[in-house]
Amino acid sequence: MTAIDEVTTAVAALGRSLYRPAHIHYEVHHPDLITPWRGEIYFRGDPVIPVDFVGGTLAPPALQAHTVLHEDPKDIAEAGFQGPYRTTEFDFVLKTRTSPDTITPKGATA
C-alpha cells in the first residue's frame, strides 16, 4: 500500500474527503486594521463542505456565499466569457482600531 493509499484509507475511515470544497481566499488591507484580515469564502450547496478534511468544524453558513448562475448568451458575451458563469456578492464588516466601540475614551487607559 502506498502512502497516498494509506492517507486515502485513513481519511475515508474518518468520513472525510481528500478534496476541499470550492472556496476563495481573501485578504483585506486597510490603514485602520491592525493586521490584514484573511479568510475563505465557500459556496453554499457545495457537497464537499460536510466532509471537508481541514479543521474540526464545517464552514459556517455565514461564510457560504449564494451564487447566481448566468446562462443568457447576451450576458455571457457582455461579461467576456465563452459559457455560463456564476457571480456572488459578499459583504465584509470589519472592526478597526477607529471603530466607535474600540476607541478608548479620553482620560481612560486601554
N, C-alpha and C positions, 0 to 999 in steps of 0.2 A: 504494500500500500504506500503510495507516495504521500509527501507532506500535504499537498493540496487535497488529496482524498481524505486524509485524517481530519483536516480542518473542515471540509465539507460534511463529513460524518458528525463531527462534534457540533457544528452549527445546526445541522438538521435535528440532532438529538435535543437541542435547546428550543426547537420550534422556531428558529430564526432563518434568515436568508443571507446568502453571501453578497447579495446586492443591496445597494442603498436606494431609498426612494428618490425620485427625481427631486432636485432642490437647487436653489440658487444661493450662493454665498454672497453676503454683502458686507460692506464696511462703510460706516458713516463718519466723516470728519467734520468738525466744526470748532471754531475758536473757543466756544464756551464749554465744550466737552473736555473733561479732564483727560480721558483717553478715548481713542476711536471706539465706536460701538460696532461690534461684529456679531454676525449670526447667520442663520439659514432660514429661508422660507421654503416650505413644502407646498405641494399641490394637492388640494382636497380631493379625496377619492382615489389617490394612488394606492393600489393594492399591496404595495410593499411596505407601507407605513407600519402596519401591525406586526410585521416580522423583521423590522429594521434591526441589524446586529449592533449598531453603535449606541452606546449608552443604555441605561437601565430603564428609561422611560420612553414613551412614544412621543412623537412630535405633537405638542399641544394644539388643539383646534385653532387657537389664536394665531398660530404660525402656519396654518394651512390655508393658502390663498385659493379663492374661487377663480376659475379661468373661464373665458368666453371663447368659444370656437367661431372662427370667421371662415365661412365657406363660399361667400359670394364672390364670383370671379372678378367683379369690379373692385371689391375691397382688397382682394388678393393682389391684383395688378397695381392698385394705388399704393399698397404697402411695399411693393417691390419683391414679393415672394412668388414662387412658382406653384405653390399649392396651399391648401388650407393651413391656417396658423391659429394660435391661441394668444390671448392677451390677459393680463391681470392688473389690478391696481392694489397696492398695499400701502397703508399709511403707517408711518413711524411717529410715535410720540415719545420724545426723549426728555429726561430731566437733565438740565445743565447746571453748571455752577451758579448761574444767574437766574434760575427758575425761582419764582416767588417763594416757594416753600423750602428752598435750600439756602436763601440769603440769610446770613446772620445779622440780626437787628443791631443797630448802632449801640455800643456800650456792652454788648453781650460777647461772650467768648465762644468760639466754635468748639 
